[in-house]
Amino acid sequence: MGDAEETRGRPDRLSAEMRIRAGPALAAATTLLLLAAGAAASDGVGPASPARGGVVLKQIGAFDEPTYLTAAPGSRRLLFVTERKGVIAVIRRGRALRRPFLNISGMVRRRNLEQGLLGLAFPPDYRRSGRFYVQYTDTSGDIRIDEFRRRTATVAARSSRRPVLQIPEIDHYSNHNGGQLEFRGRLLYIGVGDGSNPGDVANQAQNIASLRGKILRINPRPSRRGPPYRVPRSNPFVGRRGRDEILAYGLRNPWRFSFPPRRGGVDRIVIGDVGQNRFEEIDYETVRAANGADFGWDAFEGHAPYGCGAICPNAGTRDPGGTVPPIHTYRHRRGACAVVGGYVVEGPALRSLRGRYVYADYCGRLRSLRLRLGAAAGDRPLGVSVPRGPLGFPALTSLGTDARGDLYLMSDSGPVYRLVEPRGSRATR
């Protein structure tokens, strides 16, 4: 199959970035070595330094393989950091507390970089209800969504656990588990990877009878005598063939997604979907248009028809027609570094970037662009990178936000950074 010549949607706009994709059977240590080799070939991955206009990284703490950071609704004093081993740490007024918010490490498997405690979300009524939700891989390798309740502002009750959703591991593949949880109103959106590698050989992403390779949407609160969660009637497969929980499908590993600020009362979703061997992609749609949307994997990788070749001759599907192309892709030119989806800047610490979507790759480099339906605009580097870790590469695992909308970066080697502009900065938009 062709490369950039055979495309869907618009002509491909490529930038020379890199991505990570490790095989499913690799142990975590082997994966780290492979990633280090890829990072060594990259440009500009070094100590944090001011970007053009003065954007810098300010380290706020160090944790054990941090995977995500978020704040609870209405709380400006507390930040919550998930650690891969199954711990949620608390930062209060800039200082990490010794006692964790929650420790479920005995329930969590983390044999590689795509397992462990991966996501955390607080519903809008958290101050009243005390409920929150986590996404992790359990000791069997299955994906779990569980509900817990807080005991105090900084300590949760582990005994309050209520299982919500379980998604089985696929054929002993341990990767592509997704990990993002986001509330929009009372509804919980869940990112789930296709669960197999390479090439979605188990055909999950295009299979609407499977919850793998999807964005799901549920109400996580149970009915009185029903299942542990409810499904909104507006979901596209309710009353039709297909799983009711599915919002959108055709995704490889939607590791991080977010909801930009509403425009004219319209909700939008932006997804960083990890590619295979050639392209990383960013998908962007209104939530209404994403309802039932097929983002193309594994008929397409980026804009190009996907074919795995001799490595996995049974992978790849025919073009089903009507797939939604990405608004932005970048091609693998050197090494291998996955896209890490981010956020549209809202907070006061990055005034020069307000309204721009900031995203990253696993090799630690940060970029920003303007979100546009159909095609992104103005993609450019921020000029700042996450410093190398002890194994020689950054391993940027995630972006997160606080209650003000300021941005944070997590490195698998431990540090958590806040992205800021020093006083007097005149960074341009």
C-alpha positions in Angstrom: 0.0 0.0 0.0 1.1 3.6 -0.6 2.2 6.0 2.0 1.2 9.6 1.8 -0.2 9.1 -1.7 -3.1 6.9 -0.6 -5.1 8.9 1.8 -8.6 9.6 3.1 -10.1 13.0 3.7 -7.7 15.8 3.1 -4.0 15.7 2.0 -1.8 14.7 4.9 0.1 17.4 6.9 3.1 15.8 8.4 5.6 16.9 11.0 8.8 15.1 11.8 8.0 13.7 15.2 8.3 10.2 16.7 6.2 7.7 18.6 6.5 4.6 20.8 4.9 1.2 20.3 6.3 -1.8 22.0 5.2 -5.3 21.3 2.8 -7.0 23.7 5.2 -9.7 24.9 8.0 -7.4 25.9 8.7 -7.0 29.6 8.8 -3.5 31.0 12.6 -3.4 31.2 13.0 -4.4 27.6 10.4 -1.8 26.6 12.3 0.9 28.5 15.5 0.0 26.6 13.8 0.1 23.3 12.3 3.5 24.1 15.6 4.8 25.2 17.1 3.9 21.9 14.3 5.8 20.1 14.7 8.8 22.3 18.4 9.0 21.7 17.9 9.7 18.1 15.5 12.6 18.8 16.3 16.4 18.6 16.2 18.7 21.6 15.3 16.3 24.4 17.3 17.6 27.2 17.1 19.8 30.4 14.0 22.0 30.7 14.8 25.4 29.2 12.8 28.5 28.3 10.9 28.2 25.0 10.6 31.1 22.6 8.9 33.8 24.7 9.9 32.2 28.0 7.7 29.1 28.5 9.4 26.8 31.1 8.8 23.7 33.1 8.7 24.1 36.9 9.0 20.8 38.8 6.5 20.6 41.6 7.3 17.1 42.9 8.5 13.6 42.2 6.4 10.4 42.3 6.6 6.7 41.5 5.7 6.3 37.8 3.1 9.1 37.7 0.4 8.5 35.0 -2.1 11.4 35.5 -2.9 14.5 37.5 -6.2 16.2 38.1 -8.1 18.3 40.6 -11.5 17.7 42.2 -14.3 20.1 41.3 -14.2 23.3 43.4 -10.8 22.5 45.0 -8.0 24.9 44.3 -5.7 23.6 47.1 -5.5 19.9 46.2 -4.1 18.0 43.3 -4.3 14.3 42.8 -1.6 12.3 41.1 -2.1 8.7 40.0 0.9 6.3 40.3 1.1 3.3 38.1 1.5 0.9 41.1 -2.0 1.7 42.3 -1.6 4.8 44.5 -3.3 8.2 44.3 -1.0 10.8 45.9 -2.1 14.2 47.1 -0.4 17.6 46.6 -1.7 20.2 49.0 -0.6 23.8 48.5 2.4 22.7 46.5 3.6 19.9 48.9 3.1 16.2 48.5 1.4 14.6 51.5 2.9 11.4 53.0 -0.4 9.6 53.3 -1.9 8.7 49.9 -5.5 9.5 49.0 -6.0 5.8 48.0 -3.9 2.7 47.8 -5.2 -0.2 45.7 -1.7 -1.6 44.7 -2.7 -5.1 45.7 -5.5 -5.0 43.1 -3.4 -3.7 40.2 -1.1 -5.3 37.6 1.7 -3.2 36.0 3.8 -5.6 34.1 4.5 -3.0 31.4 4.1 0.7 30.7 0.5 0.3 29.5 -0.7 -1.3 32.7 -1.4 -0.1 36.2 -3.5 2.7 37.6 -4.2 4.8 34.5 -7.1 7.2 35.1 -9.0 9.2 37.7 -12.1 11.3 37.4 -14.3 13.3 39.8 -17.9 13.9 38.9 -19.4 17.4 39.1 -21.2 16.6 42.4 -18.0 15.3 44.1 -18.1 18.0 46.9 -21.5 16.6 48.0 -21.3 12.9 47.1 -17.6 12.2 47.7 -17.6 9.7 44.9 -14.8 9.3 42.4 -13.8 6.8 39.7 -10.5 5.1 38.7 -9.4 3.1 35.7 -6.8 0.4 36.1 -5.7 -3.1 35.0 -6.4 -5.7 37.6 -4.3 -8.7 38.5 -5.8 -10.7 35.7 -5.0 -8.0 33.1 -8.6 -6.9 32.7 -9.6 -3.2 32.6 -11.6 -2.1 35.6 -13.6 1.0 36.3 -14.4 1.3 40.0 -16.1 3.8 42.2 -14.8 4.9 45.6 -15.8 7.5 48.2 -13.6 9.9 50.2 -13.4 9.7 53.9 -11.8 13.1 54.4 -10.6 15.7 51.9 -7.3 13.9 51.6 -8.1 10.3 52.4 -10.5 7.9 50.6 -12.1 4.8 52.0 -10.8 1.7 50.2 -13.6 -0.3 51.7 -16.1 1.9 49.7 -15.1 0.2 46.4 -18.0 -0.5 44.1 -17.1 -2.2 40.8 -18.7 -0.4 37.8 -17.3 -1.9 34.6 -14.9 -4.7 33.6 -13.4 -5.2 30.2 -11.5 -8.5 29.6 -7.9 -8.7 28.4 -7.7 -9.9 24.8 -5.8 -13.1 24.1 -3.1 -12.4 26.8 -2.1 -9.1 25.1 -1.3 -6.7 27.9 -1.1 -3.4 25.9 -3.5 -0.8 24.5 -5.6 -0.4 27.6 -6.5 3.3 27.1 -6.8 5.0 30.5 -8.7 8.3 30.3 -11.8 9.1 32.3 -13.6 12.4 31.8 -17.0 13.6 33.1 -19.2 15.8 31.0 -22.2 16.5 33.2 -23.3 13.3 34.9 -21.9 11.1 32.0 -18.5 9.4 32.2 -16.5 9.1 29.1 -13.9 6.2 29.0 -11.0 5.7 26.6 -10.3 2.0 25.8 -7.6 0.7 23.5 -8.0 -2.2 21.1 -6.1 -4.5 23.4 -4.0 -6.3 20.8 -0.8 -5.6 18.9 0.3 -5.4 16.2 -2.4 -4.3 13.8 -5.4 -5.1 16.0 -5.1 -8.8 15.0 -8.1 -9.6 17.2 -10.3 -7.1 15.2 -11.6 -5.2 18.2 -11.7 -1.5 17.0 -14.1 -2.1 14.1 -16.1 -4.6 16.1 -19.1 -2.9 17.6 -19.9 -5.9 19.7 -16.6 -5.2 21.6 -15.8 -2.4 24.0 -12.2 -2.4 22.9 -10.8 0.4 20.6 -13.6 2.7 21.6 -14.7 5.8 23.5 -17.5 4.7 25.9 -20.1 6.8 27.5 -22.1 5.7 30.6 -23.8 7.1 33.7 -21.7 5.3 36.4 -24.5 5.5 39.0 -26.6 2.4 39.2 -30.3 2.1 39.0 -32.0 0.8 42.1 -32.4 -2.8 41.0 -30.4 -2.8 37.8 -26.8 -3.1 36.6 -23.9 -1.2 38.2 -24.2 1.6 35.6 -26.7 3.1 33.2 -26.4 3.9 29.5 -27.8 7.2 28.1 -30.5 6.7 25.6 -28.6 9.1 23.2 -25.8 6.6 22.7 -25.7 5.5 19.1 -26.2 1.7 19.4 -29.0 1.8 22.0 -31.8 -0.3 20.4 -29.5 -1.4 17.5 -26.9 -4.0 16.9 -23.8 -3.1 18.9 -22.8 -2.5 22.5 -24.9 0.2 24.1 -22.0 1.7 26.0 -20.1 2.8 22.8 -20.0 6.4 21.8 -17.3 6.2 19.0 -15.1 3.4 17.6 -12.2 2.7 15.2 -9.5 3.8 17.7 -6.2 2.1 18.4 -5.3 3.4 21.8 -7.0 6.7 22.8 -4.6 7.2 25.8 -5.6 10.8 26.5 -8.6 12.8 25.3 -10.2 16.0 26.6 -13.2 18.3 26.1 -12.1 21.8 25.0 -14.1 24.8 26.3 -17.6 25.0 24.7 -18.1 27.3 21.7 -21.6 28.5 21.3 -22.8 25.9 23.7 -21.4 23.0 21.6 -19.4 20.3 23.2 -16.3 19.0 21.4 -13.9 16.1 22.0 -10.2 15.9 21.0 -8.4 12.6 21.1 -4.7 11.7 20.9 -4.8 8.2 19.3 -1.5 6.2 19.3 -0.5 4.9 15.9 1.2 1.7 14.7 4.3 2.1 12.6 3.8 5.1 10.4 1.5 7.8 11.8 0.3 9.3 15.1 -3.0 11.2 15.0 -5.2 13.7 16.7 -8.9 13.4 16.2 -11.4 16.3 16.8 -15.2 16.4 16.5 -18.2 17.8 18.1 -19.6 15.3 20.6 -22.8 15.2 18.6 -20.9 14.2 15.4 -18.7 11.8 17.4 -21.9 9.9 18.4 -21.5 6.7 16.4 -18.4 8.0 14.5 -15.8 5.6 13.1 -12.3 7.0 13.4 -11.0 4.5 11.0 -8.5 2.1 12.8 -7.6 -0.5 11.6 -8.7 0.3 8.0 -6.6 3.4 8.3 -3.6 4.6 10.2 -3.7 8.4 10.1 -4.9 9.2 6.5 -3.3 6.2 4.9 -4.9 2.8 4.4 -3.4 0.4 6.9 -1.5 -2.8 6.1 0.7 -4.7 8.5 2.4 -6.9 5.8 4.2 -10.1 6.7 4.3 -9.3 10.4 0.6 -9.7 10.8 -1.0 -10.7 7.5 -4.5 -11.0 9.0 -4.5 -7.5 10.4 -6.2 -4.6 8.8 -9.8 -4.3 7.5 -11.4 -3.0 4.3 -12.4 0.7 4.2 -15.9 0.6 5.7 -16.7 4.0 4.3 -17.7 7.1 6.1 -14.8 7.1 8.5 -13.7 10.4 10.2 -10.2 11.4 9.3 -7.8 13.0 11.8 -7.3 16.7 11.9 -3.6 16.3 12.4 -1.0 13.6 12.0 2.7 13.3 12.2 4.9 10.6 10.6 7.6 8.4 12.1 10.8 9.7 10.7 13.3 8.6 13.5 12.8 6.2 16.4 9.4 5.7 17.9 7.4 8.1 20.2 3.6 7.9 20.9 1.3 10.9 20.8 0.1 12.1 24.2 -3.1 14.0 23.9 -3.5 17.2 25.9 -5.7 20.2 26.6 -6.7 23.6 25.2 -5.1 26.2 27.4 -7.4 28.0 29.7 -5.3 28.8 32.8 -3.6 32.1 33.7 -0.1 30.6 33.8 0.1 30.4 29.9 -1.6 33.6 28.7 0.3 33.5 25.4 -1.0 30.0 24.6 -4.6 30.6 25.6 -7.0 28.9 23.2 -4.3 26.7 21.7 -4.3 22.9 22.1 -1.1 21.7 23.8 0.0 18.1 23.3 3.2 16.1 23.5 4.9 12.9 22.6 6.4 10.2 24.8 9.9 11.5 24.0 9.1 14.6 26.0 8.5 17.2 23.3 5.7 19.7 23.5 3.7 21.3 20.6 0.6 23.4 20.2 -1.9 23.9 17.5 -5.3 25.5 16.8 -8.1 23.0 16.8 -10.3 23.2 13.6 -13.0 20.8 12.5 -11.6 19.1 9.4 -8.0 20.3 9.8 -5.8 21.7 12.5 -3.9 25.0 12.0 -0.6 26.5 13.2 1.1 23.4 14.6 4.4 24.3 16.1 6.8 23.3 18.9 6.8 25.1 22.2 10.6 24.9 22.3 10.7 23.2 25.7 11.2 19.5 26.4 10.9 17.3 29.5 14.4 16.4 30.8 15.9 13.0 30.3 15.3 10.5 33.1 17.8 8.0 34.6 17.6 5.7 31.6 18.4 8.5 29.2 15.0 9.5 27.9 12.1 11.6 29.2 9.1 9.1 29.1 6.4 11.8 29.1 3.4 9.8 30.1 0.6 12.4 30.4 -0.6 15.9 30.6 -3.1 17.1 33.3 -4.9 20.2 34.5 -5.8 21.8 37.8 -8.9 23.7 38.8 -7.7 26.9 37.1 -6.9 25.1 33.9 -3.1 25.3 34.2 -1.1 22.5 32.6 1.0 19.8 34.2 3.3 17.2 32.7 4.2 13.8 34.1 7.4 11.8 33.4 7.5 8.1 34.0 10.8 8.6 35.7 9.2 10.5 38.5 9.0 14.3 38.1 5.8 16.2 37.7 6.1 19.7 36.1 3.9 22.7 35.8 4.1 24.6 32.5 4.5 28.3 33.2 5.6 31.6 31.7 7.9 33.7 33.9 7.0 37.2 34.6 7.8 39.5 31.7 7.4 36.8 29.1 6.3 38.0 25.7 5.6 34.7 24.0 3.6 35.1 20.9 0.5 33.2 19.9 
